[in-house]
Amino acid sequence: MKQFKGCNKNWGYIYVWDSWKSGHGSFTASVAITRGDGSIDENSGARGQQEVWSNGANTLQFCTSAIGFVSGGHYGQTEERC
């Protein structure tokens, strides 16, 4: 999972590795940009989609991080970027 800045927005990105996918059943991946105040801009992929980008978030003026979820309780988060 990563966080990118571009086009005056923040973007989150998650990729589910082939090796993980092959050992698990059906899954859904989601990624979001989150701010310290709890605001979240989330986007979910289709079932089995390995690569998902968040919607562009107008959050360049805030400290943010990207957070990703894979169904079954798996998640990760980037360091906060200000």
PDB file of N, CA, C and O in Angstrom:
ATOM      1  N   MET A   1       0.831  -1.159   0.000  1.00  0.00           N
ATOM      2  CA  MET A   1       0.000   0.000   0.000  1.00  0.00           C
ATOM      3  C   MET A   1       0.887   1.237   0.000  1.00  0.00           C
ATOM      4  O   MET A   1       1.942   1.266   0.634  1.00  0.00           O
ATOM      5  N   LYS A   2       0.436   2.263  -0.727  1.00  0.00           N
ATOM      6  CA  LYS A   2       1.196   3.504  -0.821  1.00  0.00           C
ATOM      7  C   LYS A   2       0.247   4.689  -0.869  1.00  0.00           C
ATOM      8  O   LYS A   2      -0.954   4.538  -1.095  1.00  0.00           O
ATOM      9  N   GLN A   3       0.809   5.867  -0.652  1.00  0.00           N
ATOM     10  CA  GLN A   3       0.090   7.127  -0.787  1.00  0.00           C
ATOM     11  C   GLN A   3       0.858   7.984  -1.781  1.00  0.00           C
ATOM     12  O   GLN A   3       2.082   8.097  -1.708  1.00  0.00           O
ATOM     13  N   PHE A   4       0.125   8.585  -2.709  1.00  0.00           N
ATOM     14  CA  PHE A   4       0.737   9.439  -3.727  1.00  0.00           C
ATOM     15  C   PHE A   4       0.082  10.809  -3.731  1.00  0.00           C
ATOM     16  O   PHE A   4      -1.088  10.956  -3.376  1.00  0.00           O
ATOM     17  N   LYS A   5       0.850  11.806  -4.136  1.00  0.00           N
ATOM     18  CA  LYS A   5       0.333  13.159  -4.335  1.00  0.00           C
ATOM     19  C   LYS A   5       0.400  13.442  -5.825  1.00  0.00           C
ATOM     20  O   LYS A   5       1.439  13.227  -6.448  1.00  0.00           O
ATOM     21  N   GLY A   6      -0.691  13.921  -6.407  1.00  0.00           N
ATOM     22  CA  GLY A   6      -0.702  14.273  -7.817  1.00  0.00           C
ATOM     23  C   GLY A   6      -2.000  14.953  -8.199  1.00  0.00           C
ATOM     24  O   GLY A   6      -3.049  14.683  -7.614  1.00  0.00           O
ATOM     25  N   CYS A   7      -1.926  15.835  -9.181  1.00  0.00           N
ATOM     26  CA  CYS A   7      -3.115  16.554  -9.662  1.00  0.00           C
ATOM     27  C   CYS A   7      -3.826  17.272  -8.519  1.00  0.00           C
ATOM     28  O   CYS A   7      -5.055  17.335  -8.490  1.00  0.00           O
ATOM     29  N   ASN A   8      -3.047  17.817  -7.569  1.00  0.00           N
ATOM     30  CA  ASN A   8      -3.565  18.572  -6.422  1.00  0.00           C
ATOM     31  C   ASN A   8      -4.452  17.735  -5.497  1.00  0.00           C
ATOM     32  O   ASN A   8      -5.344  18.268  -4.836  1.00  0.00           O
ATOM     33  N   LYS A   9      -4.204  16.421  -5.453  1.00  0.00           N
ATOM     34  CA  LYS A   9      -4.962  15.535  -4.578  1.00  0.00           C
ATOM     35  C   LYS A   9      -4.031  14.472  -4.000  1.00  0.00           C
ATOM     36  O   LYS A   9      -2.917  14.277  -4.487  1.00  0.00           O
ATOM     37  N   ASN A  10      -4.500  13.787  -2.957  1.00  0.00           N
ATOM     38  CA  ASN A  10      -3.832  12.609  -2.408  1.00  0.00           C
ATOM     39  C   ASN A  10      -4.550  11.368  -2.920  1.00  0.00           C
ATOM     40  O   ASN A  10      -5.772  11.357  -3.064  1.00  0.00           O
ATOM     41  N   TRP A  11      -3.772  10.322  -3.192  1.00  0.00           N
ATOM     42  CA  TRP A  11      -4.306   9.067  -3.722  1.00  0.00           C
ATOM     43  C   TRP A  11      -3.734   7.910  -2.911  1.00  0.00           C
ATOM     44  O   TRP A  11      -2.547   7.905  -2.584  1.00  0.00           O
ATOM     45  N   GLY A  12      -4.563   6.944  -2.589  1.00  0.00           N
ATOM     46  CA  GLY A  12      -4.111   5.720  -1.950  1.00  0.00           C
ATOM     47  C   GLY A  12      -4.093   4.597  -2.972  1.00  0.00           C
ATOM     48  O   GLY A  12      -4.856   4.618  -3.938  1.00  0.00           O
ATOM     49  N   TYR A  13      -3.221   3.613  -2.761  1.00  0.00           N
ATOM     50  CA  TYR A  13      -3.059   2.496  -3.692  1.00  0.00           C
ATOM     51  C   TYR A  13      -2.788   1.227  -2.898  1.00  0.00           C
ATOM     52  O   TYR A  13      -1.997   1.238  -1.955  1.00  0.00           O
ATOM     53  N   ILE A  14      -3.441   0.137  -3.275  1.00  0.00           N
ATOM     54  CA  ILE A  14      -3.192  -1.151  -2.649  1.00  0.00           C
ATOM     55  C   ILE A  14      -3.048  -2.206  -3.741  1.00  0.00           C
ATOM     56  O   ILE A  14      -3.737  -2.165  -4.761  1.00  0.00           O
ATOM     57  N   TYR A  15      -2.138  -3.150  -3.508  1.00  0.00           N
ATOM     58  CA  TYR A  15      -1.939  -4.269  -4.424  1.00  0.00           C
ATOM     59  C   TYR A  15      -1.890  -5.552  -3.605  1.00  0.00           C
ATOM     60  O   TYR A  15      -1.150  -5.642  -2.625  1.00  0.00           O
ATOM     61  N   VAL A  16      -2.681  -6.544  -4.008  1.00  0.00           N
ATOM     62  CA  VAL A  16      -2.702  -7.847  -3.351  1.00  0.00           C
ATOM     63  C   VAL A  16      -1.787  -8.772  -4.144  1.00  0.00           C
ATOM     64  O   VAL A  16      -2.023  -9.020  -5.327  1.00  0.00           O
ATOM     65  N   TRP A  17      -0.747  -9.279  -3.495  1.00  0.00           N
ATOM     66  CA  TRP A  17       0.249 -10.113  -4.166  1.00  0.00           C
ATOM     67  C   TRP A  17      -0.359 -11.424  -4.661  1.00  0.00           C
ATOM     68  O   TRP A  17      -1.268 -11.974  -4.040  1.00  0.00           O
ATOM     69  N   ASP A  18       0.159 -11.918  -5.793  1.00  0.00           N
ATOM     70  CA  ASP A  18      -0.289 -13.192  -6.367  1.00  0.00           C
ATOM     71  C   ASP A  18      -0.155 -14.332  -5.360  1.00  0.00           C
ATOM     72  O   ASP A  18      -1.039 -15.183  -5.260  1.00  0.00           O
ATOM     73  N   SER A  19       0.953 -14.348  -4.613  1.00  0.00           N
ATOM     74  CA  SER A  19       1.191 -15.434  -3.656  1.00  0.00           C
ATOM     75  C   SER A  19       0.129 -15.449  -2.561  1.00  0.00           C
ATOM     76  O   SER A  19      -0.272 -16.526  -2.120  1.00  0.00           O
ATOM     77  N   TRP A  20      -0.337 -14.284  -2.111  1.00  0.00           N
ATOM     78  CA  TRP A  20      -1.396 -14.230  -1.104  1.00  0.00           C
ATOM     79  C   TRP A  20      -2.723 -14.645  -1.732  1.00  0.00           C
ATOM     80  O   TRP A  20      -3.480 -15.424  -1.153  1.00  0.00           O
ATOM     81  N   LYS A  21      -2.994 -14.119  -2.912  1.00  0.00           N
ATOM     82  CA  LYS A  21      -4.252 -14.419  -3.594  1.00  0.00           C
ATOM     83  C   LYS A  21      -4.416 -15.915  -3.837  1.00  0.00           C
ATOM     84  O   LYS A  21      -5.512 -16.451  -3.673  1.00  0.00           O
ATOM     85  N   SER A  22      -3.338 -16.594  -4.224  1.00  0.00           N
ATOM     86  CA  SER A  22      -3.425 -18.019  -4.551  1.00  0.00           C
ATOM     87  C   SER A  22      -3.751 -18.885  -3.334  1.00  0.00           C
ATOM     88  O   SER A  22      -4.267 -19.992  -3.493  1.00  0.00           O
ATOM     89  N   GLY A  23      -3.462 -18.406  -2.131  1.00  0.00           N
ATOM     90  CA  GLY A  23      -3.723 -19.176  -0.924  1.00  0.00           C
ATOM     91  C   GLY A  23      -5.012 -18.819  -0.219  1.00  0.00           C
ATOM     92  O   GLY A  23      -5.313 -19.359   0.846  1.00  0.00           O
ATOM     93  N   HIS A  24      -5.778 -17.911  -0.807  1.00  0.00           N
ATOM     94  CA  HIS A  24      -7.013 -17.464  -0.163  1.00  0.00           C
ATOM     95  C   HIS A  24      -8.167 -17.548  -1.159  1.00  0.00           C
ATOM     96  O   HIS A  24      -7.968 -17.545  -2.374  1.00  0.00           O
ATOM     97  N   GLY A  25      -9.326 -17.620  -0.630  1.00  0.00           N
ATOM     98  CA  GLY A  25     -10.519 -17.659  -1.477  1.00  0.00           C
ATOM     99  C   GLY A  25     -10.826 -16.279  -2.028  1.00  0.00           C
ATOM    100  O   GLY A  25      -9.937 -15.450  -2.222  1.00  0.00           O
ATOM    101  N   SER A  26     -12.073 -16.063  -2.266  1.00  0.00           N
ATOM    102  CA  SER A  26     -12.533 -14.787  -2.792  1.00  0.00           C
ATOM    103  C   SER A  26     -12.259 -13.670  -1.774  1.00  0.00           C
ATOM    104  O   SER A  26     -12.381 -13.879  -0.567  1.00  0.00           O
ATOM    105  N   PHE A  27     -11.896 -12.503  -2.263  1.00  0.00           N
ATOM    106  CA  PHE A  27     -11.594 -11.376  -1.378  1.00  0.00           C
ATOM    107  C   PHE A  27     -12.002 -10.076  -2.054  1.00  0.00           C
ATOM    108  O   PHE A  27     -12.216 -10.028  -3.265  1.00  0.00           O
ATOM    109  N   THR A  28     -12.105  -9.030  -1.257  1.00  0.00           N
ATOM    110  CA  THR A  28     -12.328  -7.682  -1.753  1.00  0.00           C
ATOM    111  C   THR A  28     -11.293  -6.773  -1.106  1.00  0.00           C
ATOM    112  O   THR A  28     -11.088  -6.822   0.107  1.00  0.00           O
ATOM    113  N   ALA A  29     -10.638  -5.942  -1.916  1.00  0.00           N
ATOM    114  CA  ALA A  29      -9.644  -4.993  -1.412  1.00  0.00           C
ATOM    115  C   ALA A  29     -10.215  -3.579  -1.473  1.00  0.00           C
ATOM    116  O   ALA A  29     -10.937  -3.229  -2.406  1.00  0.00           O
ATOM    117  N   SER A  30      -9.887  -2.784  -0.480  1.00  0.00           N
ATOM    118  CA  SER A  30     -10.317  -1.382  -0.407  1.00  0.00           C
ATOM    119  C   SER A  30      -9.130  -0.547   0.023  1.00  0.00           C
ATOM    120  O   SER A  30      -8.228  -1.037   0.702  1.00  0.00           O
ATOM    121  N   VAL A  31      -9.133   0.711  -0.371  1.00  0.00           N
ATOM    122  CA  VAL A  31      -8.076   1.634   0.040  1.00  0.00           C
ATOM    123  C   VAL A  31      -8.701   2.996   0.294  1.00  0.00           C
ATOM    124  O   VAL A  31      -9.687   3.364  -0.343  1.00  0.00           O
ATOM    125  N   ALA A  32      -8.124   3.740   1.227  1.00  0.00           N
ATOM    126  CA  ALA A  32      -8.675   5.036   1.609  1.00  0.00           C
ATOM    127  C   ALA A  32      -7.555   6.001   1.963  1.00  0.00           C
ATOM    128  O   ALA A  32      -6.449   5.598   2.324  1.00  0.00           O
ATOM    129  N   ILE A  33      -7.870   7.278   1.851  1.00  0.00           N
ATOM    130  CA  ILE A  33      -7.038   8.346   2.408  1.00  0.00           C
ATOM    131  C   ILE A  33      -7.733   8.783   3.687  1.00  0.00           C
ATOM    132  O   ILE A  33      -8.936   9.044   3.686  1.00  0.00           O
ATOM    133  N   THR A  34      -6.981   8.863   4.776  1.00  0.00           N
ATOM    134  CA  THR A  34      -7.572   9.233   6.055  1.00  0.00           C
ATOM    135  C   THR A  34      -6.823  10.412   6.669  1.00  0.00           C
ATOM    136  O   THR A  34      -5.606  10.532   6.526  1.00  0.00           O
ATOM    137  N   ARG A  35      -7.556  11.267   7.344  1.00  0.00           N
ATOM    138  CA  ARG A  35      -6.983  12.416   8.048  1.00  0.00           C
ATOM    139  C   ARG A  35      -7.035  12.162   9.541  1.00  0.00           C
ATOM    140  O   ARG A  35      -7.763  11.286  10.010  1.00  0.00           O
ATOM    141  N   GLY A  36      -6.257  12.933  10.284  1.00  0.00           N
ATOM    142  CA  GLY A  36      -6.225  12.792  11.731  1.00  0.00           C
ATOM    143  C   GLY A  36      -7.563  13.033  12.408  1.00  0.00           C
ATOM    144  O   GLY A  36      -7.798  12.538  13.510  1.00  0.00           O
ATOM    145  N   ASP A  37      -8.454  13.795  11.753  1.00  0.00           N
ATOM    146  CA  ASP A  37      -9.759  14.076  12.364  1.00  0.00           C
ATOM    147  C   ASP A  37     -10.774  12.964  12.111  1.00  0.00           C
ATOM    148  O   ASP A  37     -11.935  13.081  12.502  1.00  0.00           O
ATOM    149  N   GLY A  38     -10.337  11.882  11.454  1.00  0.00           N
ATOM    150  CA  GLY A  38     -11.207  10.745  11.225  1.00  0.00           C
ATOM    151  C   GLY A  38     -11.885  10.714   9.869  1.00  0.00           C
ATOM    152  O   GLY A  38     -12.548   9.730   9.541  1.00  0.00           O
ATOM    153  N   SER A  39     -11.738  11.768   9.068  1.00  0.00           N
ATOM    154  CA  SER A  39     -12.347  11.785   7.739  1.00  0.00           C
ATOM    155  C   SER A  39     -11.678  10.746   6.842  1.00  0.00           C
ATOM    156  O   SER A  39     -10.455  10.612   6.841  1.00  0.00           O
ATOM    157  N   ILE A  40     -12.480  10.023   6.088  1.00  0.00           N
ATOM    158  CA  ILE A  40     -11.964   8.966   5.221  1.00  0.00           C
ATOM    159  C   ILE A  40     -12.601   9.075   3.840  1.00  0.00           C
ATOM    160  O   ILE A  40     -13.806   9.296   3.715  1.00  0.00           O
ATOM    161  N   ASP A  41     -11.778   8.918   2.804  1.00  0.00           N
ATOM    162  CA  ASP A  41     -12.258   8.835   1.425  1.00  0.00           C
ATOM    163  C   ASP A  41     -11.870   7.455   0.917  1.00  0.00           C
ATOM    164  O   ASP A  41     -10.704   7.223   0.601  1.00  0.00           O
ATOM    165  N   GLU A  42     -12.831   6.531   0.833  1.00  0.00           N
ATOM    166  CA  GLU A  42     -12.543   5.116   0.557  1.00  0.00           C
ATOM    167  C   GLU A  42     -13.058   4.702  -0.814  1.00  0.00           C
ATOM    168  O   GLU A  42     -14.046   5.239  -1.315  1.00  0.00           O
ATOM    169  N   ASN A  43     -12.366   3.732  -1.410  1.00  0.00           N
ATOM    170  CA  ASN A  43     -12.796   3.126  -2.669  1.00  0.00           C
ATOM    171  C   ASN A  43     -12.549   1.622  -2.579  1.00  0.00           C
ATOM    172  O   ASN A  43     -11.474   1.193  -2.161  1.00  0.00           O
ATOM    173  N   SER A  44     -13.539   0.823  -2.970  1.00  0.00           N
ATOM    174  CA  SER A  44     -13.406  -0.636  -2.960  1.00  0.00           C
ATOM    175  C   SER A  44     -13.333  -1.157  -4.381  1.00  0.00           C
ATOM    176  O   SER A  44     -13.980  -0.635  -5.289  1.00  0.00           O
ATOM    177  N   GLY A  45     -12.534  -2.197  -4.556  1.00  0.00           N
ATOM    178  CA  GLY A  45     -12.443  -2.850  -5.850  1.00  0.00           C
ATOM    179  C   GLY A  45     -13.511  -3.922  -5.997  1.00  0.00           C
ATOM    180  O   GLY A  45     -14.257  -4.215  -5.062  1.00  0.00           O
ATOM    181  N   ALA A  46     -13.567  -4.497  -7.186  1.00  0.00           N
ATOM    182  CA  ALA A  46     -14.480  -5.619  -7.431  1.00  0.00           C
ATOM    183  C   ALA A  46     -13.921  -6.860  -6.736  1.00  0.00           C
ATOM    184  O   ALA A  46     -12.731  -6.910  -6.423  1.00  0.00           O
ATOM    185  N   ARG A  47     -14.756  -7.844  -6.497  1.00  0.00           N
ATOM    186  CA  ARG A  47     -14.319  -9.083  -5.857  1.00  0.00           C
ATOM    187  C   ARG A  47     -13.174  -9.694  -6.665  1.00  0.00           C
ATOM    188  O   ARG A  47     -13.306  -9.910  -7.869  1.00  0.00           O
ATOM    189  N   GLY A  48     -12.046  -9.972  -5.997  1.00  0.00           N
ATOM    190  CA  GLY A  48     -10.882 -10.558  -6.643  1.00  0.00           C
ATOM    191  C   GLY A  48      -9.949  -9.577  -7.331  1.00  0.00           C
ATOM    192  O   GLY A  48      -8.909  -9.980  -7.853  1.00  0.00           O
ATOM    193  N   GLN A  49     -10.300  -8.292  -7.340  1.00  0.00           N
ATOM    194  CA  GLN A  49      -9.450  -7.275  -7.976  1.00  0.00           C
ATOM    195  C   GLN A  49      -8.197  -7.059  -7.135  1.00  0.00           C
ATOM    196  O   GLN A  49      -8.298  -6.752  -5.948  1.00  0.00           O
ATOM    197  N   GLN A  50      -7.019  -7.215  -7.735  1.00  0.00           N
ATOM    198  CA  GLN A  50      -5.769  -7.155  -6.986  1.00  0.00           C
ATOM    199  C   GLN A  50      -5.231  -5.747  -6.818  1.00  0.00           C
ATOM    200  O   GLN A  50      -4.482  -5.502  -5.873  1.00  0.00           O
ATOM    201  N   GLU A  51      -5.571  -4.827  -7.673  1.00  0.00           N
ATOM    202  CA  GLU A  51      -5.014  -3.472  -7.662  1.00  0.00           C
ATOM    203  C   GLU A  51      -6.165  -2.477  -7.554  1.00  0.00           C
ATOM    204  O   GLU A  51      -7.075  -2.476  -8.383  1.00  0.00           O
ATOM    205  N   VAL A  52      -6.117  -1.621  -6.515  1.00  0.00           N
ATOM    206  CA  VAL A  52      -7.190  -0.650  -6.303  1.00  0.00           C
ATOM    207  C   VAL A  52      -6.583   0.706  -5.961  1.00  0.00           C
ATOM    208  O   VAL A  52      -5.670   0.795  -5.140  1.00  0.00           O
ATOM    209  N   TRP A  53      -7.094   1.761  -6.592  1.00  0.00           N
ATOM    210  CA  TRP A  53      -6.730   3.142  -6.282  1.00  0.00           C
ATOM    211  C   TRP A  53      -7.896   3.790  -5.550  1.00  0.00           C
ATOM    212  O   TRP A  53      -9.057   3.502  -5.842  1.00  0.00           O
ATOM    213  N   SER A  54      -7.589   4.659  -4.602  1.00  0.00           N
ATOM    214  CA  SER A  54      -8.647   5.419  -3.942  1.00  0.00           C
ATOM    215  C   SER A  54      -9.144   6.500  -4.892  1.00  0.00           C
ATOM    216  O   SER A  54      -8.548   6.751  -5.940  1.00  0.00           O
ATOM    217  N   ASN A  55     -10.234   7.125  -4.509  1.00  0.00           N
ATOM    218  CA  ASN A  55     -10.647   8.341  -5.185  1.00  0.00           C
ATOM    219  C   ASN A  55      -9.644   9.420  -4.808  1.00  0.00           C
ATOM    220  O   ASN A  55      -9.035   9.345  -3.740  1.00  0.00           O
ATOM    221  N   GLY A  56      -9.463  10.407  -5.648  1.00  0.00           N
ATOM    222  CA  GLY A  56      -8.586  11.526  -5.302  1.00  0.00           C
ATOM    223  C   GLY A  56      -9.194  12.338  -4.173  1.00  0.00           C
ATOM    224  O   GLY A  56     -10.357  12.734  -4.249  1.00  0.00           O
ATOM    225  N   ALA A  57      -8.417  12.589  -3.127  1.00  0.00           N
ATOM    226  CA  ALA A  57      -8.921  13.326  -1.966  1.00  0.00           C
ATOM    227  C   ALA A  57      -8.314  14.723  -1.936  1.00  0.00           C
ATOM    228  O   ALA A  57      -7.099  14.873  -2.071  1.00  0.00           O
ATOM    229  N   ASN A  58      -9.136  15.730  -1.764  1.00  0.00           N
ATOM    230  CA  ASN A  58      -8.662  17.119  -1.668  1.00  0.00           C
ATOM    231  C   ASN A  58      -8.132  17.373  -0.258  1.00  0.00           C
ATOM    232  O   ASN A  58      -8.740  18.104   0.524  1.00  0.00           O
ATOM    233  N   THR A  59      -6.990  16.756   0.053  1.00  0.00           N
ATOM    234  CA  THR A  59      -6.483  16.790   1.426  1.00  0.00           C
ATOM    235  C   THR A  59      -5.025  17.238   1.504  1.00  0.00           C
ATOM    236  O   THR A  59      -4.358  16.953   2.498  1.00  0.00           O
ATOM    237  N   LEU A  60      -4.515  17.924   0.495  1.00  0.00           N
ATOM    238  CA  LEU A  60      -3.102  18.310   0.522  1.00  0.00           C
ATOM    239  C   LEU A  60      -2.780  19.242   1.682  1.00  0.00           C
ATOM    240  O   LEU A  60      -1.629  19.307   2.113  1.00  0.00           O
ATOM    241  N   GLN A  61      -3.767  19.962   2.193  1.00  0.00           N
ATOM    242  CA  GLN A  61      -3.529  20.889   3.299  1.00  0.00           C
ATOM    243  C   GLN A  61      -3.559  20.197   4.661  1.00  0.00           C
ATOM    244  O   GLN A  61      -3.362  20.851   5.686  1.00  0.00           O
ATOM    245  N   PHE A  62      -3.804  18.885   4.688  1.00  0.00           N
ATOM    246  CA  PHE A  62      -3.911  18.123   5.934  1.00  0.00           C
ATOM    247  C   PHE A  62      -2.821  17.055   6.014  1.00  0.00           C
ATOM    248  O   PHE A  62      -2.226  16.682   5.002  1.00  0.00           O
ATOM    249  N   CYS A  63      -2.572  16.576   7.214  1.00  0.00           N
ATOM    250  CA  CYS A  63      -1.721  15.399   7.397  1.00  0.00           C
ATOM    251  C   CYS A  63      -2.595  14.177   7.108  1.00  0.00           C
ATOM    252  O   CYS A  63      -3.678  14.040   7.677  1.00  0.00           O
ATOM    253  N   THR A  64      -2.130  13.295   6.231  1.00  0.00           N
ATOM    254  CA  THR A  64      -2.927  12.149   5.813  1.00  0.00           C
ATOM    255  C   THR A  64      -2.084  10.884   5.779  1.00  0.00           C
ATOM    256  O   THR A  64      -0.854  10.936   5.790  1.00  0.00           O
ATOM    257  N   SER A  65      -2.767   9.754   5.739  1.00  0.00           N
ATOM    258  CA  SER A  65      -2.123   8.475   5.471  1.00  0.00           C
ATOM    259  C   SER A  65      -3.089   7.649   4.631  1.00  0.00           C
ATOM    260  O   SER A  65      -4.288   7.924   4.584  1.00  0.00           O
ATOM    261  N   ALA A  66      -2.546   6.640   3.975  1.00  0.00           N
ATOM    262  CA  ALA A  66      -3.385   5.707   3.225  1.00  0.00           C
ATOM    263  C   ALA A  66      -3.580   4.473   4.089  1.00  0.00           C
ATOM    264  O   ALA A  66      -2.668   4.033   4.789  1.00  0.00           O
ATOM    265  N   ILE A  67      -4.775   3.930   4.027  1.00  0.00           N
ATOM    266  CA  ILE A  67      -5.078   2.715   4.767  1.00  0.00           C
ATOM    267  C   ILE A  67      -5.762   1.747   3.808  1.00  0.00           C
ATOM    268  O   ILE A  67      -6.648   2.135   3.046  1.00  0.00           O
ATOM    269  N   GLY A  68      -5.345   0.496   3.852  1.00  0.00           N
ATOM    270  CA  GLY A  68      -5.898  -0.510   2.954  1.00  0.00           C
ATOM    271  C   GLY A  68      -6.483  -1.667   3.732  1.00  0.00           C
ATOM    272  O   GLY A  68      -6.001  -2.016   4.810  1.00  0.00           O
ATOM    273  N   PHE A  69      -7.520  -2.255   3.181  1.00  0.00           N
ATOM    274  CA  PHE A  69      -8.219  -3.370   3.803  1.00  0.00           C
ATOM    275  C   PHE A  69      -8.379  -4.486   2.785  1.00  0.00           C
ATOM    276  O   PHE A  69      -8.651  -4.222   1.614  1.00  0.00           O
ATOM    277  N   VAL A  70      -8.216  -5.719   3.216  1.00  0.00           N
ATOM    278  CA  VAL A  70      -8.562  -6.887   2.414  1.00  0.00           C
ATOM    279  C   VAL A  70      -9.516  -7.704   3.269  1.00  0.00           C
ATOM    280  O   VAL A  70      -9.239  -7.972   4.438  1.00  0.00           O
ATOM    281  N   SER A  71     -10.645  -8.100   2.681  1.00  0.00           N
ATOM    282  CA  SER A  71     -11.659  -8.815   3.454  1.00  0.00           C
ATOM    283  C   SER A  71     -11.033  -9.979   4.215  1.00  0.00           C
ATOM    284  O   SER A  71     -10.100 -10.627   3.740  1.00  0.00           O
ATOM    285  N   GLY A  72     -11.559 -10.221   5.382  1.00  0.00           N
ATOM    286  CA  GLY A  72     -11.006 -11.240   6.266  1.00  0.00           C
ATOM    287  C   GLY A  72     -10.213 -10.626   7.404  1.00  0.00           C
ATOM    288  O   GLY A  72      -9.601 -11.347   8.192  1.00  0.00           O
ATOM    289  N   GLY A  73     -10.215  -9.295   7.503  1.00  0.00           N
ATOM    290  CA  GLY A  73      -9.570  -8.629   8.623  1.00  0.00           C
ATOM    291  C   GLY A  73      -8.129  -8.223   8.404  1.00  0.00           C
ATOM    292  O   GLY A  73      -7.446  -7.880   9.369  1.00  0.00           O
ATOM    293  N   HIS A  74      -7.642  -8.246   7.190  1.00  0.00           N
ATOM    294  CA  HIS A  74      -6.269  -7.844   6.904  1.00  0.00           C
ATOM    295  C   HIS A  74      -6.240  -6.361   6.543  1.00  0.00           C
ATOM    296  O   HIS A  74      -7.068  -5.891   5.763  1.00  0.00           O
ATOM    297  N   TYR A  75      -5.289  -5.630   7.109  1.00  0.00           N
ATOM    298  CA  TYR A  75      -5.190  -4.207   6.803  1.00  0.00           C
ATOM    299  C   TYR A  75      -3.762  -3.725   6.996  1.00  0.00           C
ATOM    300  O   TYR A  75      -2.938  -4.401   7.612  1.00  0.00           O
ATOM    301  N   GLY A  76      -3.489  -2.563   6.465  1.00  0.00           N
ATOM    302  CA  GLY A  76      -2.200  -1.913   6.640  1.00  0.00           C
ATOM    303  C   GLY A  76      -2.381  -0.414   6.471  1.00  0.00           C
ATOM    304  O   GLY A  76      -3.398   0.049   5.954  1.00  0.00           O
ATOM    305  N   GLN A  77      -1.380   0.336   6.915  1.00  0.00           N
ATOM    306  CA  GLN A  77      -1.472   1.792   6.853  1.00  0.00           C
ATOM    307  C   GLN A  77      -0.095   2.361   6.592  1.00  0.00           C
ATOM    308  O   GLN A  77       0.899   1.873   7.128  1.00  0.00           O
ATOM    309  N   THR A  78      -0.036   3.404   5.761  1.00  0.00           N
ATOM    310  CA  THR A  78       1.226   4.103   5.513  1.00  0.00           C
ATOM    311  C   THR A  78       1.524   5.059   6.653  1.00  0.00           C
ATOM    312  O   THR A  78       0.660   5.337   7.485  1.00  0.00           O
ATOM    313  N   GLU A  79       2.739   5.555   6.688  1.00  0.00           N
ATOM    314  CA  GLU A  79       3.066   6.616   7.647  1.00  0.00           C
ATOM    315  C   GLU A  79       2.322   7.869   7.260  1.00  0.00           C
ATOM    316  O   GLU A  79       1.970   8.055   6.096  1.00  0.00           O
ATOM    317  N   GLU A  80       2.080   8.734   8.235  1.00  0.00           N
ATOM    318  CA  GLU A  80       1.391   9.981   7.990  1.00  0.00           C
ATOM    319  C   GLU A  80       2.283  10.940   7.213  1.00  0.00           C
ATOM    320  O   GLU A  80       3.470  11.073   7.511  1.00  0.00           O
ATOM    321  N   ARG A  81       1.713  11.599   6.228  1.00  0.00           N
ATOM    322  CA  ARG A  81       2.421  12.604   5.432  1.00  0.00           C
ATOM    323  C   ARG A  81       1.755  13.952   5.651  1.00  0.00           C
ATOM    324  O   ARG A  81       0.537  14.079   5.526  1.00  0.00           O
ATOM    325  N   CYS A  82       2.561  14.960   5.980  1.00  0.00           N
ATOM    326  CA  CYS A  82       2.021  16.309   6.193  1.00  0.00           C
ATOM    327  C   CYS A  82       2.479  17.256   5.088  1.00  0.00           C
ATOM    328  O   CYS A  82       2.124  18.435   5.099  1.00  0.00           O
TER     329      CYS A  82
END
